[in-house]
Amino acid sequence: MEYFFDSYAIIEIIRENENYLKFKDETLITSILNMGEVYYYLLKDKDEKTADSWHGLLIKSAMMVDSDIIAKAMKFRFENKSKKFSFVDCVGYVLAKSKNLKFLTGDKGFENFDNVEFVK
């Protein structure tokens, strides 16, 4: 099984959360948008050097997002507006499904969704 790592999952791997250790050797696949969220988090929580280092690692596995995925993601977001999902989370989830990747996240809102590997 291949996974799409959302920002939450990547950050938990960086934090060395023991619940995510089993995924650290998996091929890390994410989106350019998630890469941006992780970069911002690292600037806030760590420093620019750490953010740049992870940027160099993530850019190799970051998928671009086309307008069809964005439209589908916004439809998904609208259909699930009560969950208050972020733009990036919706794009990641729809992108993962479109590429037959399991969406790896710790975001509680996705816990019971199809095609999700929920890890707290």
N, C-alpha and C positions, 0 to 999 in steps of 0.2 A: 504494500500500500504506500502510495506517495502522498505527501501532505502539502497543503498550502499553509504556511505559517503566517498567522495574522500578527499584528504588532504586539499584542498581549503575549503570544507564545514566544516571540523572539526576545522580548524584554525579560520574560521569566527564565529563559535559557541564559541570557546575560547575567541575571541575578543568581544563577546556579540553583534555582528552585529544584529541589529533589524530585518533585513530581514531573518535571520536564526533562530530567537527565536521560531518560530512555529515548528521547527524540534528538539529542544533540549530535548523533552520528548519522541522522537521516539527511538526505539531500534537502537543503533549505531552499524552498521555492516560496516567493512572496511577490508583491507588486511594488512598483515604483512609489506608489502612494504610501504603502506600509513602511517602506524604507525611509520615507520622509518623516513619518511619525516616530520611528525609532531614533532617527537622527536628532529630532527635537528633544525627545526624552533624554537622550544621552547628554545633550548640551545642558539641560536643566539639572540632571542628577549626577553627572560625572564631569566631563570637560570636553573641549573641542577636539583634543587629540584622540580620545576614546571614540567620539562620534565619527571622526574621520576614518579611524581604523575600521570600525564596523561598516561604515559606508563603503569602503573598499571591498569588504567581504560580501556585502549584500548586493552590490550593483551587479555582480556576476549572476545572480539568481533572481533578479527583479524583473518581472514581466511588465511590459507596457500595457496600458489600458486603452481600448478603442471606444468609440462613441456608442456602439451597439451594447457593449457591456455596461457602460454608464447608464444608458436608458433602461436596460433590464434591472440594474441595481436600484435605480430610483423607483421603478415600479414595485420591486420587492420592499423597498423602504416604505413606500406609501401603503402597501398592503399590510405592513407590520408597524404602522406608525405608533401604536400604543407601546411598543418596546423601546422607542426612542433610540434606535440604532444610529450610529454615525454614518456619514457619507462613506468614509473609507472602509468601515466594517461591511457595509452593504456591497460595495464594489468587490471587496475581497471574497466575500461569500459567493457571489454570483460568478466571479472569475474562477474560483476554485471548482464550482460545479461544472462550468463550461469546459474545463480542462481535465475533468474526471479526477480531481484531487480532493482528498478529505480535508475539510476546513478545520485546522487545529487552533483552538482558542480556549481561553478561560473566562470569556465573557458569558456571564450567567444567562443573558438573554438568548443565546444560541443553544443552550444546553439540550433541548429536546427537538432540535431541528434535524431534518434529514441531512445526511452527508457531513455531519459534524463530529469531530473528536473533541469532546469537552474534557478539559483537565484543569482542575483548580490549583 
